[in-house]
Every structure is written in structure tokens, then in C-alpha cells.
Amino acid sequence: MLRVKNLWFSYNGRRVLRGVSFDFNEGVGCLLGPNGAGKSTLMKCIAGILKGEGKVTLDGRDVLKMPERERAKLISYSPQEFSVSFPYTVFEVVLMGRNPYVNPLRGPGEEDEELAWKSLEVLGLAELAERPFTELSGGQKRLVMLARSIAQGGRLLLFDEPTSFLDFRNQHVVLSAIRELRRGRLILVSLHDPNQAMAFCDSVFLLRSGSIFVSGRPQKVLTPENLSRLYKMPVEVIEVAGRRVIVPGANKSVLLQTMLLTESVIKLDAKSLEVVECCSGESSAKL
Ligand SMILES: Nc1ncnc2c1ncn2[C@@H]1O[C@H](COP(=O)(O)OP(=O)(O)OP(=O)(O)O)[C@@H](O)[C@H]1O
């Protein structure tokens, strides 16, 4: 189990995480929250890349107090942005995921190379193996970095916005591949699409203003009320062919709830007094 307890973090005195606490104990979990909510910061603190105040334990072990190399065997982190300036081949970049296990004097062994190949194959990237990483498109680079995380393995895999830059099909490929990895592991992803969280994740953690305000099973958490509160805009959940689909809302009951929650401004039609627009900060919904 991953347990995050009362985690605080500030950048130059500006608080970003404000006592984040949650338990995560199976499958794929999703951090959902608006831009700037602190999702990447939280992931980096869990991975020990940023030094927050608080406690992070993985199966009872205090990961923040572990030596870096030991932590890298337990936790792999795939960042939102990555820069590789030397023109390493795709295969070499993926093989680097094995670094925590490699004896620096001997270099990677056969088993490491095999794992790197398998990781490329899982994501359908074997054909890119000899290409220089620096010459790939943004989406291809994203896929290669995911392959690297898969090669690194570990008990907890963190993927920060794994679907960014990816086309419609590859978003599905990546989320399916991530889901396949969950046996015996905990996987935490950050996403921007609540529909993807609903379809691919076992639990959801809503992060707002640096703390988790609700968490649990997607069906329980991804409600119009919670999502309207999270994104400060009307949100509806509708049924299409038996599937729940989350859409920006225009339903009046949702609007009224949202107005109360977000202190929105509404515009009424002068004659009918019908609500025609609901404005909250920078977002607005026309009816
Ligand atoms: N290196 C940094 N120095 C100073 N402030 C930072 C730094 N990185 C992030 N921040 C700030 O911390 C806050 C949280 O950023 P973070 O990247 O964790 O949010 P996020 O939820 O991942 O956002 P997004 O969905 O846009 O990626 C933001 O206000 C951001 O401006």
C-alpha cells in the first residue's frame, strides 16, 4: 500500500501541497485536478525528486528516507517533460531504465536488454529501436519514455500525464498497456480527462488547491457535483449506450448546484427570465 500522510511542499515559499493525505492500495489510481493543482509536484515528492515535508510509505517502508538507488528499484517515475540532448538510440534510452539494477563496472546484462526489448514491444515500438531519440516526434518520445518506465519496473509506477501529445489511438494503447502492468503493482497516473479516469482507473483522487478533497472508486467520485467543484464549471454525467460519459454541463439543475458551489454569475434572458449563461472565473456555459 502507498500511504501519503500530511505532505507539504512549497516552491520558494509558495505553498503548493497543503497536507496531502491518502491511501492507495490496488490497481491503477488517477490524480485528477485542474492545471496548477499540484499533481506533478505531488508525484515528484512521492518519487523523492522533490523533498516535501510529511511521510510517504510504500508497504510500510519509509521511501523518503531510503537511499536513492534503493528507491529507484521500488518506484519508477515517468515525467511530463523530458529532455535528452545526446542522440542516444531509442533502445539505449529504454535500457537506461535498468540503471538502478546495473552494476556500473559491468554495464547492463542480457536480462536487462531482454527487458528493454520486451518493453518496446509492449508498446509497439520495436521498429523505432535504432532511431535517435532526439529525432522522434513528441508523441513517439512519450511512448519511449513509458517503455523506459516499464523496463525499470518496481512496486509503484508513477506516470505524469501519460497521454499528453498522443493521438486518439495511442492514448488508448498507452492506458491499456498501463492497465496491463497493474498485477502486483500500484500505478498512479495523472490525467486531464475524467472519462479516461472512469474507463481505466480503479480509484480516483481529486486534487484541488494542494490537497485531496475526495477519493474513492470512479463511479462514486466522478459525480457532477464533485467535478463541478473541482473544475469550477458545470459538469454533467450522461448515459450513452449504457456508458457513463462526462461532459461540460448545461443542465439547469447542475448549473444551479454549480452556481452555489462556485459563486458563479448568471445571465438571464430579459423576456423569459431563463438562464442563458453561467460564468465562473474564466469559464462560462451557454444554454
Ligand atoms: N519549478 C517550479 N518553481 C516554482 N513554481 C513551480 C514549479 N513547478 C511548478 N510550480 C508551481 O506549482 C504549482 C503546481 O504545479 P504542478 O506542475 O505541480 O501542477 P499540475 O497539477 O501538475 O499542473 P498541470 O496539470 O498544468 O501539469 C503551479 O502553480 C506551478 O506554477
The ligand as a Tripos MOL2 file, in Angstrom:
@<TRIPOS>MOLECULE
LIG
   31    33     1     0     0
SMALL
NO_CHARGES

@<TRIPOS>ATOM
      1 N1          9.8530   24.6100  -10.5410 N.pl3     1 LIG1
      2 C1          8.8590   25.3760  -10.0660 C.ar      1 LIG1
      3 N2          9.1290   26.5420   -9.4560 N.ar      1 LIG1
      4 C2          8.1410   27.3160   -8.9500 C.ar      1 LIG1
      5 N3          6.8280   27.0050   -9.0240 N.ar      1 LIG1
      6 C3          6.5070   25.8600   -9.6240 C.ar      1 LIG1
      7 C4          7.4920   24.9830  -10.1830 C.ar      1 LIG1
      8 N4          6.8790   23.9070  -10.7090 N.ar      1 LIG1
      9 C5          5.5560   24.1110  -10.5150 C.ar      1 LIG1
     10 N5          5.3320   25.2660   -9.8690 N.ar      1 LIG1
     11 C6          4.0190   25.8060   -9.4630 C.3       1 LIG1
     12 O1          3.4110   24.8810   -8.5800 O.3       1 LIG1
     13 C7          2.0190   24.7970   -8.8450 C.3       1 LIG1
     14 C8          1.6630   23.3270   -9.1050 C.3       1 LIG1
     15 O2          2.3160   22.9280  -10.2990 O.3       1 LIG1
     16 P1          2.2200   21.4200  -10.8180 P.3       1 LIG1
     17 O3          3.0410   21.3430  -12.0440 O.co2     1 LIG1
     18 O4          2.5360   20.5120   -9.6970 O.co2     1 LIG1
     19 O5          0.6650   21.3440  -11.1470 O.3       1 LIG1
     20 P2         -0.1190   20.2910  -12.0340 P.3       1 LIG1
     21 O6         -1.3680   19.9750  -11.2990 O.co2     1 LIG1
     22 O7          0.7550   19.1450  -12.3900 O.co2     1 LIG1
     23 O8         -0.4430   21.1800  -13.3090 O.3       1 LIG1
     24 P3         -0.6660   20.7570  -14.8630 P.3       1 LIG1
     25 O9         -1.9530   19.9940  -14.9130 O.co2     1 LIG1
     26 O10        -0.7910   22.0890  -15.5300 O.co2     1 LIG1
     27 O11         0.5250   19.9780  -15.3110 O.co2     1 LIG1
     28 C9          1.7320   25.7240  -10.0090 C.3       1 LIG1
     29 O12         1.2300   26.9330   -9.5090 O.3       1 LIG1
     30 C10         3.0880   25.9460  -10.6450 C.3       1 LIG1
     31 O13         3.1760   27.2150  -11.2090 O.3       1 LIG1
@<TRIPOS>BOND
     1     1     2 1
     2     2     3 ar
     3     2     7 ar
     4     3     4 ar
     5     4     5 ar
     6     5     6 ar
     7     6     7 ar
     8     6    10 ar
     9     7     8 ar
    10     8     9 ar
    11     9    10 ar
    12    10    11 1
    13    11    12 1
    14    11    30 1
    15    12    13 1
    16    13    14 1
    17    13    28 1
    18    14    15 1
    19    15    16 1
    20    16    17 2
    21    16    18 1
    22    16    19 1
    23    19    20 1
    24    20    21 2
    25    20    22 1
    26    20    23 1
    27    23    24 1
    28    24    25 2
    29    24    26 1
    30    24    27 1
    31    28    29 1
    32    28    30 1
    33    30    31 1
@<TRIPOS>SUBSTRUCTURE
     1 LIG1         1 GROUP 0 **** ****
